[in-house]
Amino acid sequence: MAWKKIPWADEVAILTTTVTPSPVDGGNAAIGTSTEAARADHKHALGPLIADFDFNKKQALQMVVHKSSTPPSTPEEGQIYYNTEDDHLYVYVVT
């Protein structure tokens, strides 16, 4: 098991010059609706996270990856962190 460095686009070979970016979901943000069963002003406290998040193919907006000058000491497969010493992302993989 090892931490693998994720290179930036300018650090790898470019295979094509015809890149066309596209929107992530193709839609615009919209205000939701509320009912008596689900009131717009009703919120639950998040509390300690005890379950996985299921984004249901949605974006995590304004998310920040864990920042550290050293790798986490007890990593899990697939865990990522941003190394502040070399300004790169790393992912923990089983080799």
Residue, then its C-alpha position, 0 to 999 in steps of 0.5 A: m500500500a502506498w500514497k500515489k502522487i496525482p500529477w497536474a495536467d501540465e505535468v503529463a503528455i497531452l494526447t489531443t489538442t481538441v478538448t471540449p469541456s462540458p457542464v457537469d450536469g447540464g442544468n441550472a440551480a433552482i429553488g426547491t419546493s416545500t410541503e407540510a411533510a418537508r418544510a423549507d425551514h426544517k433542518h436537522a443538525l448534522g452532528p458527528l458523521i456516522a454514515d457515508f454520503d451518497f451524492n446521487k451523482k451530484q456535485a460537492l460544492q466548495m469542498v476542500v480536500h484535507k490539507s497537510s504537510t505529511p500523509p495521514s498516519t492511518p490511511e484508508e484505500g481511496q483516501i486523498y489529501y493535498n500535500t502543502e509542501d509540494d502542492h499536489l494531491y495524493v491518493y492511497v492505493v493498494t498495490 
